[in-house]
């Protein structure tokens, strides 16, 4: 007789044996969090909280339905208009999450005659979106434009060629060479989708993102996706492009049609936070300065970290168990830096993923660097234990 708990318990045991078991953690107020994607420290900003208090009687707590039934409210339209202008595109659609945006977009615009060329380190939502689409998948080497071009030459189709890349890669923190990718896309008549989840609010003039970072102007063959849950400090996601694209997505995107729209309260928070992001560019500049300071501090201590000028800094330690040991010992010292392990990152590249936000003080950063230095020395001497 089937015993589901027994089957799942065995699978959980296998996960634990590989040091890949995960638990949810509620941080106490005394812990300094160096693992949040709230780069600009907007998720708790008092200005939006006060505006929400003053406007709460005018806002529904829920949207009530899919946006194609009766769940499309004026505040979502205002948010979409603001984002579209910020991203310098004709139109925009706001959806429930970054995951829903990517799987819905990829499925909607591709079919069995299309080929999707995807960077090997793209986010899981892109990978899953390609899997459920009917398109052929071709993986190119990470940020390798020569490999991308070779594959664009090699594979032929009667349909579309679609190139998909993160703008800023979530685990590495490096920036995709979009200037070269878009140049190649025009040569081979391909559509480009840029996942700007970790780039929006962080790179480019006033944080406009990856295209702006390379002084590129959006056109109808470039689609920008981004989230409202990172630098914006809220929840949800958006897709920006031509008016025809957005009209098409409204009519075909399953993760828009078959799900309830975001609540007006959530969209209000996103809009107010986004306005702060656009107006207070000093937040972005300070975050980048602090990120550089942290990376240099660790390098000066002889600790090799990956830093590409964004708030995401990776300390590769290799084995899963070592990443867990470092995380747990840092937590004891008052710092939370999450251990990132496979399948999130490739085998043998388990790491501490350090992220900087606007509210971190230079004292916080220096204390973290000193703690990491101490623990890395112990780890090298094999004296760090659970």
C-alpha positions as CSV (number, residue, x, y, z in Angstrom):
1,X,0.0,0.0,0.0
2,X,1.3,3.4,-1.0
3,X,2.8,5.4,1.9
4,X,3.6,8.9,0.6
5,X,5.3,10.1,3.9
6,X,7.6,7.1,3.8
7,X,8.6,7.9,0.2
8,X,9.1,11.6,0.9
9,X,11.1,10.9,4.1
10,X,13.5,8.8,2.2
11,X,14.0,11.6,-0.4
12,X,14.5,14.1,2.4
13,X,17.1,11.8,4.0
14,X,19.0,11.8,0.6
15,X,18.9,15.6,0.5
16,X,20.3,15.8,4.1
17,X,23.1,13.3,3.2
18,X,24.2,15.7,0.4
19,X,24.1,18.7,2.8
20,X,21.4,20.3,0.7
21,X,18.6,20.3,3.3
22,X,17.0,23.7,3.8
23,X,14.9,25.2,6.6
24,X,13.0,28.5,6.8
25,X,14.5,30.9,9.3
26,X,13.0,33.9,11.1
27,X,15.8,36.4,11.9
28,X,15.7,38.2,15.2
29,X,16.2,42.0,15.3
30,X,19.8,41.7,16.5
31,X,21.0,39.9,13.5
32,X,22.6,41.9,10.7
33,X,21.2,40.5,7.4
34,X,23.7,40.3,4.6
35,X,21.4,38.0,2.5
36,X,18.5,40.3,1.5
37,X,17.8,41.4,-2.0
38,X,16.3,44.6,-0.5
39,X,19.3,46.5,-2.0
40,X,18.0,50.1,-1.5
41,X,16.4,49.3,1.9
42,X,12.9,50.3,0.7
43,X,10.9,47.4,2.2
44,X,10.6,49.1,5.5
45,X,10.8,52.7,4.5
46,X,8.6,55.0,6.7
47,X,7.5,57.3,3.8
48,X,5.6,54.6,2.0
49,X,4.2,53.3,5.3
50,X,2.8,56.6,6.2
51,X,1.3,57.1,2.7
52,X,-0.3,53.7,3.0
53,X,-1.8,54.5,6.3
54,X,-3.3,57.7,4.9
55,X,-4.7,55.9,1.8
56,X,-5.7,52.6,3.2
57,X,-9.4,53.4,3.2
58,X,-9.3,54.0,-0.5
59,X,-7.6,50.7,-1.3
60,X,-9.1,47.2,-1.6
61,X,-7.2,44.6,0.4
62,X,-7.5,42.2,-2.6
63,X,-8.0,42.6,-6.3
64,X,-11.0,40.2,-6.3
65,X,-10.3,38.5,-9.6
66,X,-8.1,37.9,-12.6
67,X,-7.2,41.2,-14.3
68,X,-9.2,40.1,-17.3
69,X,-12.3,39.6,-15.1
70,X,-12.6,42.4,-12.6
71,X,-9.2,42.5,-10.9
72,X,-7.6,45.3,-12.9
73,X,-7.6,48.5,-10.8
74,X,-6.5,52.0,-11.4
75,X,-3.5,51.8,-9.1
76,X,-2.1,48.9,-11.3
77,X,-2.6,51.0,-14.4
78,X,-0.7,53.9,-12.8
79,X,2.1,51.5,-11.7
80,X,2.4,50.1,-15.2
81,X,2.5,53.6,-16.7
82,X,5.3,54.6,-14.3
83,X,7.4,51.5,-14.9
84,X,7.0,51.8,-18.7
85,X,8.3,55.4,-18.6
86,X,11.1,54.5,-16.3
87,X,12.2,51.6,-18.6
88,X,11.7,53.8,-21.7
89,X,9.3,51.5,-23.4
90,X,5.8,51.9,-24.9
91,X,3.9,49.7,-22.5
92,X,4.1,47.4,-19.4
93,X,2.2,44.7,-17.7
94,X,2.5,43.9,-13.9
95,X,2.2,40.3,-12.8
96,X,2.2,38.3,-9.6
97,X,5.9,37.4,-9.4
98,X,9.2,37.1,-11.3
99,X,8.7,33.4,-11.6
100,X,5.2,33.9,-13.1
101,X,6.5,36.6,-15.4
102,X,9.2,34.4,-16.9
103,X,7.3,31.2,-17.3
104,X,4.3,33.1,-18.7
105,X,6.2,35.3,-21.1
106,X,8.4,32.5,-22.6
107,X,5.4,30.2,-23.1
108,X,3.3,33.0,-24.6
109,X,5.7,34.2,-27.3
110,X,7.3,31.0,-28.4
111,X,6.1,27.9,-30.2
112,X,7.5,24.6,-31.6
113,X,9.2,26.3,-34.5
114,X,11.2,28.6,-32.3
115,X,14.7,28.2,-30.8
116,X,15.6,29.7,-27.5
117,X,19.3,30.5,-26.8
118,X,19.8,30.6,-23.0
119,X,22.8,31.5,-20.9
120,X,23.9,28.5,-18.8
121,X,23.6,30.4,-15.5
122,X,20.1,31.9,-16.2
123,X,17.6,31.9,-13.3
124,X,15.5,28.8,-12.6
125,X,12.3,30.7,-13.7
126,X,13.8,31.1,-17.2
127,X,14.9,27.4,-17.2
128,X,11.4,26.3,-16.2
129,X,9.8,28.7,-18.7
130,X,11.8,27.1,-21.5
131,X,10.9,23.6,-20.3
132,X,7.2,24.2,-20.5
133,X,7.3,26.0,-23.8
134,X,7.3,24.1,-27.0
135,X,10.5,25.7,-28.3
136,X,13.9,24.0,-28.9
137,X,16.4,24.9,-26.1
138,X,20.1,25.7,-26.8
139,X,22.4,26.6,-23.9
140,X,25.4,28.9,-24.5
141,X,28.4,29.3,-22.2
142,X,28.0,31.9,-19.5
143,X,28.3,35.5,-20.9
144,X,30.2,34.0,-23.9
145,X,29.2,36.0,-27.0
146,X,31.4,34.0,-29.2
147,X,29.8,30.7,-28.2
148,X,26.3,32.4,-28.6
149,X,27.2,33.5,-32.1
150,X,28.5,30.1,-33.0
151,X,25.2,28.5,-31.9
152,X,23.1,31.2,-33.7
153,X,25.0,30.2,-36.9
154,X,24.6,26.5,-36.3
155,X,20.9,26.2,-35.5
156,X,18.4,27.1,-38.2
157,X,14.6,27.4,-37.9
158,X,11.6,28.6,-39.8
159,X,10.4,30.3,-36.6
160,X,12.0,32.9,-34.3
161,X,15.3,32.9,-32.6
162,X,15.1,34.1,-29.0
163,X,18.0,35.0,-26.8
164,X,17.4,35.0,-23.1
165,X,19.8,36.3,-20.4
166,X,19.8,37.7,-16.9
167,X,20.9,41.3,-16.8
168,X,22.7,40.9,-13.5
169,X,23.2,37.3,-12.6
170,X,21.6,36.5,-9.2
171,X,24.3,34.2,-7.8
172,X,27.5,35.7,-9.5
173,X,26.6,39.3,-9.5
174,X,28.2,39.8,-12.9
175,X,26.6,41.8,-15.7
176,X,25.6,40.3,-19.1
177,X,27.4,41.8,-22.1
178,X,24.2,43.1,-23.5
179,X,25.8,45.5,-25.9
180,X,27.4,42.6,-27.7
181,X,24.4,40.3,-27.3
182,X,22.1,42.8,-28.9
183,X,24.5,43.6,-31.7
184,X,24.6,39.8,-32.4
185,X,20.8,39.6,-32.1
186,X,20.4,42.2,-34.9
187,X,22.9,40.3,-37.1
188,X,20.9,37.0,-36.8
189,X,17.5,38.6,-36.6
190,X,16.7,37.4,-33.0
191,X,14.5,38.6,-30.2
192,X,16.2,39.4,-26.9
193,X,14.6,38.9,-23.4
194,X,16.5,40.5,-20.5
195,X,15.6,39.4,-16.9
196,X,16.5,42.6,-15.1
197,X,15.4,41.4,-11.6
198,X,18.7,42.2,-10.0
199,X,19.6,45.1,-12.3
200,X,16.6,47.3,-11.9
201,X,17.3,50.1,-9.4
202,X,21.0,49.1,-9.3
203,X,22.8,49.7,-12.6
204,X,22.3,52.2,-15.4
205,X,21.4,55.9,-15.0
206,X,19.0,56.3,-12.0
207,X,18.9,52.5,-11.8
208,X,17.1,52.1,-15.1
209,X,18.7,48.7,-15.7
210,X,20.9,46.7,-18.0
211,X,20.0,48.3,-21.3
212,X,20.5,51.8,-20.0
213,X,23.9,50.7,-18.5
214,X,25.1,50.0,-22.0
215,X,23.4,53.2,-23.4
216,X,21.0,51.0,-25.4
217,X,17.6,52.1,-26.6
218,X,14.8,49.5,-26.3
219,X,13.0,48.5,-29.6
220,X,10.2,46.1,-30.4
221,X,12.6,43.1,-30.5
222,X,13.8,43.7,-27.0
223,X,11.7,42.6,-24.0
224,X,12.6,43.7,-20.4
225,X,11.4,41.7,-17.4
226,X,12.0,42.8,-13.8
227,X,10.8,42.3,-10.3
228,X,9.3,44.6,-7.7
229,X,10.6,42.4,-4.8
230,X,14.3,43.4,-4.8
231,X,15.5,47.0,-5.2
232,X,11.9,48.2,-5.2
233,X,11.3,46.5,-1.9
234,X,7.7,45.3,-2.6
235,X,6.3,42.3,-4.4
236,X,5.3,41.4,-8.0
237,X,7.0,41.7,-11.4
238,X,6.7,43.5,-14.7
239,X,7.3,43.0,-18.4
240,X,8.1,46.0,-20.6
241,X,8.1,46.3,-24.4
242,X,6.0,47.4,-27.3
243,X,2.3,48.1,-27.0
244,X,1.6,45.2,-29.4
245,X,3.6,42.9,-27.2
246,X,1.8,43.8,-24.0
247,X,-1.6,43.6,-25.8
248,X,-0.6,40.1,-27.0
249,X,0.5,39.1,-23.4
250,X,-2.8,40.3,-21.9
251,X,-4.6,38.0,-24.3
252,X,-2.3,34.9,-24.2
253,X,-0.2,34.8,-21.1
254,X,-1.5,32.0,-18.9
255,X,0.1,33.4,-15.7
256,X,-2.0,36.6,-16.2
257,X,-5.2,35.1,-17.5
258,X,-5.6,32.2,-15.0
259,X,-4.6,33.9,-11.7
260,X,-5.9,36.6,-9.4
261,X,-4.3,40.0,-9.9
262,X,-2.1,41.6,-7.3
263,X,-3.9,43.5,-4.6
264,X,-4.3,47.3,-4.9
265,X,-2.5,47.6,-1.6
266,X,0.5,45.8,-2.9
267,X,0.5,47.8,-6.2
268,X,0.3,51.0,-4.1
269,X,3.4,50.0,-2.2
270,X,5.2,49.2,-5.4
271,X,4.4,52.5,-7.0
272,X,5.4,54.6,-4.0
273,X,8.6,52.7,-3.5
274,X,9.4,52.9,-7.2
275,X,9.0,56.7,-7.1
276,X,11.5,56.8,-4.2
277,X,13.9,54.6,-6.2
278,X,13.7,56.9,-9.2
279,X,14.1,60.1,-7.2
280,X,16.7,59.1,-4.6
281,X,19.6,57.9,-6.8
282,X,21.9,58.5,-3.9
283,X,20.7,55.2,-2.4
284,X,22.0,53.2,-5.4
285,X,25.3,55.0,-5.5
286,X,25.9,54.4,-1.8
287,X,25.1,50.7,-2.1
288,X,27.6,50.4,-5.0
289,X,30.3,52.2,-2.9
290,X,29.6,50.0,0.1
291,X,29.8,46.9,-2.1
292,X,33.1,47.9,-3.4
293,X,34.4,48.6,0.1
294,X,33.3,45.1,1.3
295,X,34.9,43.3,-1.6
296,X,38.2,45.3,-1.3
297,X,38.2,44.7,2.5
298,X,38.0,40.9,2.0
299,X,40.5,40.9,-0.8
300,X,43.0,42.9,1.4
301,X,42.7,40.1,4.0
302,X,43.6,37.6,1.3
303,X,40.1,36.3,0.8
304,X,39.2,35.7,-2.8
305,X,35.7,36.9,-3.7
306,X,33.9,37.4,-6.9
307,X,32.9,41.1,-7.3
308,X,31.6,42.7,-10.5
309,X,30.5,46.1,-9.3
310,X,27.0,45.1,-8.1
311,X,25.7,44.4,-4.6
312,X,26.1,40.6,-5.0
313,X,29.5,39.3,-3.8
314,X,30.3,35.6,-3.8
315,X,32.7,33.8,-1.6
316,X,33.2,30.3,-3.2
317,X,34.1,27.6,-0.7
318,X,33.4,24.5,-2.8
319,X,31.9,21.9,-0.5
320,X,28.3,22.2,0.7
321,X,29.3,21.3,4.3
322,X,31.9,24.1,4.4
323,X,29.3,26.7,3.3
324,X,26.9,25.5,6.0
325,X,29.6,25.7,8.7
326,X,30.5,29.3,7.7
327,X,26.9,30.3,7.6
328,X,26.1,28.9,11.0
329,X,29.2,30.3,12.7
330,X,28.5,33.8,11.2
331,X,25.0,33.6,12.6
332,X,26.4,32.9,16.1
333,X,28.5,36.1,15.6
334,X,25.4,38.1,14.7
335,X,25.5,38.0,10.9
336,X,23.2,36.2,8.5
337,X,24.9,35.2,5.2
338,X,23.1,32.4,3.5
339,X,24.9,29.3,2.2
340,X,24.0,28.8,-1.5
341,X,24.3,25.2,-2.6
342,X,23.4,22.9,-5.6
343,X,21.1,22.8,-7.4
344,X,21.0,26.6,-7.1
345,X,24.6,26.8,-8.1
346,X,26.8,24.2,-10.0
347,X,28.4,21.3,-8.2
348,X,31.6,22.3,-6.4
349,X,30.7,26.0,-6.2
350,X,28.8,26.2,-2.9
351,X,29.3,29.6,-1.5
352,X,28.3,32.4,0.8
353,X,26.3,34.9,-1.2
354,X,26.8,38.3,0.4
355,X,24.5,41.2,-0.5
356,X,24.8,44.8,0.5
357,X,21.9,47.1,1.2
358,X,21.6,50.9,1.8
359,X,21.1,50.6,5.5
360,X,24.3,48.6,6.2
361,X,26.9,50.8,8.0
362,X,30.6,50.7,7.2
363,X,31.0,49.4,10.8
364,X,28.7,46.5,10.0
365,X,30.7,45.7,6.9
366,X,34.0,45.9,8.6
367,X,32.8,43.6,11.5
368,X,31.5,41.1,8.9
369,X,34.8,41.1,7.1
370,X,36.7,40.5,10.3
371,X,34.4,37.6,11.2
372,X,34.7,36.0,7.8
373,X,38.5,36.3,8.0
374,X,38.6,34.6,11.4
375,X,36.4,31.8,10.3
376,X,38.1,31.2,6.9
377,X,41.4,30.8,8.8
378,X,39.8,28.3,11.1
379,X,38.3,26.4,8.2
380,X,41.6,26.2,6.4
381,X,43.1,24.7,9.6
382,X,40.2,22.2,9.7
383,X,39.2,23.5,13.1
384,X,35.7,24.7,12.3
385,X,33.1,22.2,13.4
386,X,29.4,22.1,14.1
